[in-house]
Amino acid sequence: MNRKEFLIAGSLSAFSVSIFGNVKPKGNDFEGDCETTNDILGPFYRPDVPVRNDLTAKDLKGTVVELKGKVFRGDCTTPIENAMVEIWHCNTDGEYDNESKHFHLRGKWLTDEKGNYSFKTILPGKYLNGSQYRPAHIHFRVTAEGSRELISQLYFQGDPHITNDPWASKKEAERRILPIALEDIHGNLSVVFDISLRDN
């Protein structure tokens, strides 16, 4: 499979987005339309990844980015403590670490008492899927007691390969196409991905 280095497309946005939707009463409770939508697992998932949130390494080239957000219950407002957030993605050459003991660009982390999670990683590259490139993406698997497991992916605003991708171009993926934000005056980059799980 041919691989090419990913070039950041489009301008950087100074804003982050949330997946929040509308909250409405349901009897004595509330429900929302903020549920984060599913996506394909893909062929490169590996079980038993290390518990860590710094996925950078000296031998990995690429633009460093902080990926962060909150995990909520189905009411869109209640944070989930100890939700397991697992991510994986390819390197800048579009290659996944499918075999090494290092589990490059793979890790998992528990949310804190306010539902926060964060990962330090690099922006992923792209690879050919048949005759066209898949847009750059990061895979997510999120589990929490009392909630349904989420398998999903996030994409990046301005990526020209989203339009023709069979998964990223779906309406269900719109809230998962996120800006890369300038985090501070030092040029540090961040992506904010707030996740809302469906209650059991």
C-alpha positions in Angstrom: 0.0 0.0 0.0 1.5 3.4 -1.0 1.9 5.9 1.7 2.5 9.7 1.4 3.2 12.3 4.0 0.3 14.3 5.2 0.3 18.1 4.6 -1.9 20.2 6.8 -4.6 21.5 4.5 -6.4 24.8 5.0 -5.8 27.4 7.6 -5.7 26.8 11.3 -8.7 27.8 13.3 -8.5 29.7 16.6 -11.6 28.1 17.9 -12.4 24.7 19.3 -15.8 23.0 18.9 -18.0 20.9 21.1 -20.3 18.1 20.0 -23.1 19.5 22.2 -26.5 19.6 20.8 -29.9 20.3 22.4 -31.0 19.0 25.8 -34.6 18.3 26.3 -36.7 16.9 29.3 -37.7 13.2 29.3 -40.1 12.7 32.2 -38.1 13.5 35.3 -34.8 13.2 33.4 -33.1 14.7 30.4 -31.8 13.5 27.1 -29.8 15.2 24.4 -29.0 14.9 20.7 -25.3 15.3 21.4 -24.4 11.6 21.1 -21.1 11.1 19.4 -21.6 9.0 16.3 -19.9 5.7 15.4 -17.4 5.0 12.7 -15.6 2.0 11.4 -13.1 0.2 13.6 -10.7 -0.3 10.7 -8.3 -3.1 10.1 -5.4 -1.8 12.3 -6.8 -2.1 15.9 -4.5 -3.7 18.4 -5.7 -4.9 21.9 -3.7 -4.5 25.1 -2.2 -1.1 24.4 -0.2 0.7 27.1 -1.9 3.0 29.6 -0.3 6.4 28.6 -1.2 9.7 27.2 2.1 10.8 25.7 2.4 9.1 22.4 5.3 11.1 21.1 8.8 9.5 20.7 12.2 10.7 19.6 12.1 8.5 16.5 8.7 9.7 15.4 8.7 12.8 13.1 5.6 15.0 12.9 3.7 18.0 14.1 3.0 17.7 17.8 -0.6 18.3 18.9 -2.6 18.0 22.1 -5.8 16.1 21.7 -8.2 16.7 24.5 -11.8 16.9 25.6 -14.4 15.7 28.0 -16.6 12.5 28.1 -20.2 13.0 29.0 -23.3 10.8 29.6 -26.3 10.8 27.3 -27.7 13.9 28.9 -24.9 15.9 27.3 -23.9 17.5 30.6 -22.9 14.9 33.2 -19.2 14.2 33.0 -18.0 10.5 33.3 -15.2 9.8 35.6 -12.9 6.8 34.8 -14.1 6.4 31.2 -11.4 4.6 29.2 -10.4 6.6 26.2 -8.2 4.7 23.7 -6.8 6.2 20.5 -4.6 5.0 17.6 -3.5 6.4 14.3 -0.9 6.2 11.6 2.4 8.1 11.4 3.2 10.9 9.0 4.0 8.4 6.3 0.6 6.8 6.6 1.8 3.7 8.4 0.4 2.0 11.5 2.5 0.2 14.1 0.8 -3.1 13.8 3.5 -5.4 15.3 6.3 -3.7 17.3 6.5 -3.9 21.1 6.5 -0.1 21.3 2.8 0.3 20.2 3.7 3.6 18.5 0.9 6.1 18.3 -1.4 3.9 20.4 -2.5 4.5 24.0 -5.3 4.7 26.5 -6.1 6.9 29.4 -8.8 7.3 32.1 -10.9 10.5 32.4 -10.6 12.5 35.6 -13.4 13.4 38.0 -14.5 16.1 35.6 -14.5 13.8 32.6 -11.3 15.3 31.1 -8.9 13.4 29.0 -5.8 14.5 27.0 -3.2 12.9 24.7 0.1 14.4 23.4 0.6 13.0 19.9 1.4 14.0 16.3 -0.9 14.8 13.4 -1.5 11.7 11.4 -0.6 11.2 7.8 -2.7 9.6 5.0 -2.7 6.4 3.0 -4.4 5.0 -0.1 -7.7 3.2 0.3 -8.0 1.7 -3.2 -7.5 4.5 -5.6 -8.0 7.4 -3.2 -6.6 8.7 0.0 -8.4 8.4 3.3 -8.5 11.8 5.0 -6.2 12.1 8.0 -8.0 10.6 11.1 -7.6 9.4 14.6 -9.4 6.3 15.9 -11.3 6.3 19.2 -12.6 3.5 21.4 -14.4 4.8 24.5 -15.9 2.6 27.3 -17.5 3.5 30.6 -19.7 1.8 33.1 -23.4 2.4 32.4 -22.7 3.5 28.8 -22.5 1.8 25.4 -19.1 1.4 23.9 -18.2 3.9 21.3 -16.0 3.1 18.2 -15.4 6.3 16.2 -12.9 8.5 14.3 -12.2 12.2 14.2 -11.2 14.1 11.1 -9.8 17.6 10.5 -11.4 20.7 8.9 -10.0 21.7 5.6 -8.9 18.2 4.6 -9.6 17.9 0.8 -10.1 14.1 1.0 -13.1 14.2 3.2 -15.5 14.9 0.4 -14.9 11.6 -1.4 -14.4 9.4 1.6 -17.2 6.9 2.2 -17.1 7.4 6.0 -15.9 11.0 6.7 -18.4 12.4 4.1 -21.5 11.0 5.9 -23.7 13.5 7.6 -23.2 11.5 10.9 -19.5 12.5 10.8 -20.1 16.3 10.6 -19.6 16.9 14.4 -16.4 14.8 14.2 -14.6 17.1 11.6 -12.7 19.3 13.9 -10.4 22.4 13.7 -6.8 22.4 14.7 -6.5 25.3 17.0 -3.6 27.6 18.0 -3.5 26.9 21.7 -1.3 29.7 22.9 1.2 32.4 21.8 3.9 29.8 21.4 2.4 28.1 18.5 1.3 25.0 20.3 -1.6 23.2 18.6 -4.7 21.5 20.0 -7.8 19.6 18.9 -10.8 19.5 21.2 -13.1 16.5 20.9 -15.9 16.3 23.5 -17.5 12.9 23.5 -21.1 12.0 24.6 -21.8 8.3 25.1 -25.2 6.6 24.8 -26.5 5.4 28.2 -27.3 1.7 28.5 
